[in-house]
């Protein structure tokens, strides 16, 4: 099976590298600058689950090659339009695209352009980033990637992909309820990215501060209320589950949005917090904590322009 990874950053580089490590046929679609770097230095992964370095198969959007069977799309939401254009030449009738973006707004867009049958659901649970020298650093021991049909069926093609992804040090997991997983990840990442960027702190100091846990719980309940009003799937006990998980996160845990803000980079506030606020407005729901977070992001984005 021919696998294409769009991007070789924290997520694409990590999961793509784990697939290469297990003997899979993987190519990375990257920009010329990243290609030049990787040709000189290779792709290096630092991880508690095992370090790995290799010389990846690379190409840019101008390459002429056969279409791919599976594409893992790991771009940021603000690069999605360009990613779509870059991918078009490498998609054929049987190609399956598995987007790993946070949130949900990208799914209808991808379906409208490539066709519903080509898009699977996907998301990952991992804390990873590029360090200052361009190497992939996984900073927590969880590294799970979930995928599955958006209609909830377990199709033959999904089983084939599951088999192809097997044998890696990472967990590539076929789900028969991928929509629930996507929305629950959306809930989690929205809340954690909101509190860490509002308070300019990793989760430990937030958790230990007076009133910090109560604030996080209130934001979870606010965001969960929006999602449930939208009739999206969430477990009944999801807030309690995530509050329990809050105690298990590393003291120094940071969200990717927080790391991006610390570097003065663009952020996905419109795709995450903004989309949910539009839903809240649609259903006439008050969401003051989420609005405060989004306003913080708006000020940040205006300052870096």
C-alpha positions as CSV (number, residue, x, y, z in Angstrom):
1,X,0.0,0.0,0.0
2,X,1.4,3.4,-1.0
3,X,1.0,5.9,1.8
4,X,1.4,9.7,1.4
5,X,1.9,11.9,4.5
6,X,1.2,15.6,3.9
7,X,3.8,17.3,6.0
8,X,6.7,16.1,8.0
9,X,6.2,18.2,11.2
10,X,5.3,17.1,14.6
11,X,2.4,14.9,13.7
12,X,3.1,13.9,10.1
13,X,6.8,13.3,10.8
14,X,6.1,11.3,13.9
15,X,3.4,9.0,12.7
16,X,4.9,8.7,9.2
17,X,8.2,7.9,10.8
18,X,6.7,5.1,12.9
19,X,5.2,3.6,9.7
20,X,8.5,3.8,7.9
21,X,10.2,2.2,11.0
22,X,7.8,-0.8,10.6
23,X,8.6,-1.3,7.0
24,X,5.7,0.6,5.2
25,X,6.0,2.3,1.9
26,X,5.7,6.0,2.9
27,X,6.3,9.2,1.0
28,X,6.3,12.7,2.6
29,X,4.8,15.6,0.6
30,X,6.7,18.7,1.9
31,X,7.6,22.2,1.0
32,X,11.0,22.8,-0.8
33,X,12.6,24.3,2.3
34,X,11.7,21.3,4.5
35,X,12.7,18.9,1.7
36,X,16.1,20.5,1.6
37,X,16.5,20.2,5.3
38,X,15.4,16.6,5.5
39,X,17.7,15.6,2.6
40,X,20.7,17.0,4.5
41,X,19.7,15.9,8.0
42,X,17.2,13.1,7.7
43,X,14.0,12.8,9.7
44,X,14.9,12.4,13.4
45,X,12.4,11.4,16.1
46,X,13.0,11.7,19.8
47,X,10.5,9.8,21.9
48,X,10.1,7.9,25.1
49,X,8.7,5.1,22.9
50,X,12.1,4.9,21.1
51,X,14.2,7.2,19.1
52,X,14.4,6.8,15.3
53,X,16.1,8.5,12.5
54,X,16.0,7.8,8.7
55,X,16.3,9.2,5.3
56,X,12.7,9.7,4.1
57,X,11.2,9.4,0.7
58,X,10.4,13.0,-0.2
59,X,8.6,15.0,-2.8
60,X,7.1,18.4,-3.4
61,X,3.8,19.3,-5.1
62,X,5.5,19.5,-8.5
63,X,6.5,15.8,-8.4
64,X,5.2,13.4,-11.1
65,X,4.4,10.1,-9.5
66,X,1.6,7.5,-9.3
67,X,-1.4,8.3,-7.1
68,X,-1.5,7.0,-3.6
69,X,-3.7,4.6,-1.8
70,X,-3.9,6.4,1.6
71,X,-3.1,10.0,2.4
72,X,-2.7,11.2,6.0
73,X,-3.5,15.0,6.0
74,X,-1.8,16.6,9.0
75,X,-1.7,20.3,8.0
76,X,-2.9,23.2,10.2
77,X,-6.4,24.4,9.4
78,X,-5.1,27.8,8.0
79,X,-3.0,25.8,5.5
80,X,-5.9,23.6,4.4
81,X,-6.7,25.4,1.1
82,X,-3.2,25.1,0.0
83,X,-2.9,21.5,1.2
84,X,-6.0,20.6,-0.9
85,X,-4.5,22.1,-4.1
86,X,-1.2,20.3,-3.4
87,X,-2.9,16.9,-3.0
88,X,-5.2,17.0,-6.0
89,X,-2.7,15.5,-8.5
90,X,-2.0,12.5,-6.2
91,X,-5.6,11.4,-5.6
92,X,-7.3,8.7,-7.7
93,X,-10.6,6.9,-7.6
94,X,-9.6,4.5,-4.8
95,X,-7.5,7.0,-2.7
96,X,-8.6,7.4,0.9
97,X,-7.8,10.7,2.7
98,X,-7.6,10.6,6.5
99,X,-7.5,14.1,7.9
100,X,-5.9,14.5,11.3
101,X,-6.8,18.2,11.9
102,X,-8.5,19.1,15.2
103,X,-12.1,20.2,15.0
104,X,-14.7,19.3,12.4
105,X,-15.1,22.3,10.0
106,X,-12.6,20.8,7.6
107,X,-14.6,17.5,6.9
108,X,-17.4,18.9,4.8
109,X,-14.9,21.0,2.8
110,X,-12.8,18.0,2.0
111,X,-15.9,15.9,1.1
112,X,-17.2,18.6,-1.2
113,X,-13.9,18.8,-3.1
114,X,-12.8,15.2,-3.2
115,X,-16.1,13.4,-2.7
116,X,-17.6,11.9,0.4
117,X,-16.4,8.4,-0.4
118,X,-12.8,9.5,-0.3
119,X,-12.8,11.0,3.2
120,X,-12.5,8.9,6.3
121,X,-12.6,10.4,9.8
122,X,-9.4,10.6,11.8
123,X,-7.7,12.2,14.8
124,X,-4.7,11.6,17.0
125,X,-3.8,11.9,20.6
126,X,-0.2,13.0,21.0
127,X,2.0,15.7,22.3
128,X,4.7,16.4,19.8
129,X,6.5,19.3,18.1
130,X,9.6,20.2,16.1
131,X,12.5,21.5,18.2
132,X,14.7,24.4,17.2
133,X,16.8,22.2,14.9
134,X,13.9,20.7,13.0
135,X,13.7,17.3,14.8
136,X,10.5,15.7,16.0
137,X,10.2,15.5,19.8
138,X,7.4,13.6,21.4
139,X,7.0,14.9,24.9
140,X,4.5,12.4,26.4
141,X,4.2,8.7,26.1
142,X,0.8,8.6,24.4
143,X,0.8,8.3,20.6
144,X,-2.5,7.1,19.2
145,X,-4.0,7.6,15.8
146,X,-7.7,6.7,15.2
147,X,-9.4,6.4,11.9
148,X,-12.7,5.0,10.5
149,X,-15.6,5.4,8.2
150,X,-17.7,8.5,9.0
151,X,-20.9,6.5,8.6
152,X,-19.9,4.2,11.4
153,X,-19.4,1.1,9.3
154,X,-16.3,-1.1,9.4
155,X,-15.6,-1.4,5.7
156,X,-13.3,-3.7,3.8
157,X,-11.0,-0.8,2.9
158,X,-10.8,0.3,6.5
159,X,-9.8,-3.2,7.5
160,X,-7.2,-3.2,4.8
161,X,-5.7,0.1,6.1
162,X,-5.7,-1.3,9.6
163,X,-3.7,-4.2,8.4
164,X,-1.3,-2.0,6.5
165,X,-0.8,0.2,9.5
166,X,-0.2,-2.7,11.9
167,X,3.2,-3.5,13.5
168,X,4.2,0.0,14.4
169,X,5.4,1.3,17.8
170,X,2.4,3.7,17.6
171,X,-1.2,2.7,18.0
172,X,-3.1,3.0,14.7
173,X,-6.6,2.1,15.7
174,X,-9.7,1.4,13.6
175,X,-12.8,2.9,15.1
176,X,-16.5,2.1,14.4
177,X,-17.5,5.4,16.1
178,X,-15.0,7.8,14.7
179,X,-17.4,10.8,14.8
180,X,-17.8,10.5,18.6
181,X,-14.0,10.3,19.0
182,X,-13.5,13.4,16.7
183,X,-16.0,15.5,18.7
184,X,-14.7,14.3,22.1
185,X,-11.1,15.2,21.0
186,X,-12.6,18.6,19.8
187,X,-14.0,19.2,23.3
188,X,-10.8,18.3,25.0
189,X,-8.4,20.3,22.7
190,X,-10.7,23.4,22.7
191,X,-10.8,23.5,26.5
192,X,-7.1,22.8,27.1
193,X,-5.9,25.2,24.4
194,X,-8.2,27.8,25.8
195,X,-7.1,27.6,29.4
196,X,-3.3,27.3,28.6
197,X,-3.3,30.2,26.2
198,X,-5.5,32.4,28.4
199,X,-3.3,31.8,31.5
200,X,0.0,31.6,29.7
201,X,0.9,28.5,31.6
202,X,1.3,24.7,31.3
203,X,-1.4,22.6,32.9
204,X,0.3,22.1,36.2
205,X,0.3,25.6,37.5
206,X,-3.3,26.1,36.2
207,X,-4.4,22.9,38.0
208,X,-2.7,23.8,41.2
209,X,-3.9,27.4,41.4
210,X,-6.8,28.3,43.6
211,X,-10.0,28.0,41.5
212,X,-8.1,26.6,38.6
213,X,-9.8,23.2,38.5
214,X,-13.2,24.7,38.9
215,X,-12.5,27.1,36.0
216,X,-11.5,24.2,33.7
217,X,-14.6,22.2,34.7
218,X,-16.8,25.2,34.0
219,X,-15.3,25.6,30.5
220,X,-15.7,21.9,29.8
221,X,-19.4,22.1,30.7
222,X,-19.9,25.2,28.6
223,X,-18.3,23.7,25.5
224,X,-20.0,20.3,26.0
225,X,-23.4,22.0,26.2
226,X,-22.8,23.6,22.8
227,X,-21.8,20.3,21.2
228,X,-24.7,18.4,22.7
229,X,-27.2,21.1,21.6
230,X,-25.7,20.6,18.1
231,X,-26.7,16.9,18.5
232,X,-23.1,15.8,18.1
233,X,-22.1,12.6,19.9
234,X,-20.5,12.8,23.3
235,X,-20.3,10.2,26.1
236,X,-22.6,11.1,29.0
237,X,-19.7,11.1,31.5
238,X,-17.2,12.8,29.2
239,X,-16.6,15.9,31.4
240,X,-15.9,13.8,34.4
241,X,-13.6,11.6,32.4
242,X,-11.6,14.6,31.2
243,X,-11.5,16.2,34.6
244,X,-10.0,12.9,36.0
245,X,-7.6,13.0,33.1
246,X,-6.6,16.5,34.0
247,X,-4.9,15.2,37.2
248,X,-2.9,12.7,35.1
249,X,-1.4,15.2,32.7
250,X,2.2,16.1,33.1
251,X,2.8,19.3,35.2
252,X,4.6,20.7,32.2
253,X,2.0,19.7,29.6
254,X,1.4,22.4,26.9
255,X,-1.0,22.5,24.0
256,X,0.2,23.0,20.5
257,X,-1.7,26.3,20.3
258,X,0.1,27.5,23.4
259,X,3.5,26.5,21.9
260,X,2.6,28.3,18.6
261,X,1.7,31.5,20.5
262,X,4.9,31.4,22.4
263,X,6.7,31.3,19.0
264,X,4.6,34.1,17.6
265,X,3.0,31.8,15.0
266,X,-0.4,31.6,13.5
267,X,-3.1,29.7,15.5
268,X,-6.3,27.8,14.8
269,X,-8.6,29.9,16.9
270,X,-11.2,30.4,14.1
271,X,-11.3,26.7,13.3
272,X,-11.6,25.6,17.0
273,X,-13.1,28.2,19.3
274,X,-14.6,30.3,16.6
275,X,-16.5,27.5,15.0
276,X,-18.1,26.5,18.4
277,X,-19.0,30.1,19.1
278,X,-20.8,30.3,15.8
279,X,-22.8,27.2,16.9
280,X,-23.5,28.8,20.2
281,X,-24.8,31.9,18.4
282,X,-26.9,29.7,16.1
283,X,-28.6,28.0,19.1
284,X,-28.7,31.2,21.2
285,X,-26.5,29.8,23.9
286,X,-24.3,31.9,26.2
287,X,-20.6,30.9,26.2
288,X,-18.8,33.7,28.2
289,X,-15.7,31.6,29.0
290,X,-15.2,30.4,25.5
291,X,-15.8,33.9,24.2
292,X,-13.2,35.3,26.5
293,X,-10.7,32.8,25.2
294,X,-11.5,33.6,21.6
295,X,-11.1,37.3,22.3
296,X,-7.7,36.6,23.7
297,X,-6.8,34.8,20.5
298,X,-8.2,37.6,18.3
299,X,-6.0,40.2,20.1
300,X,-3.0,37.9,19.7
301,X,-3.6,37.4,16.0
302,X,-3.9,41.2,15.4
303,X,-0.7,41.8,17.3
304,X,1.4,39.4,15.2
305,X,0.1,40.7,11.8
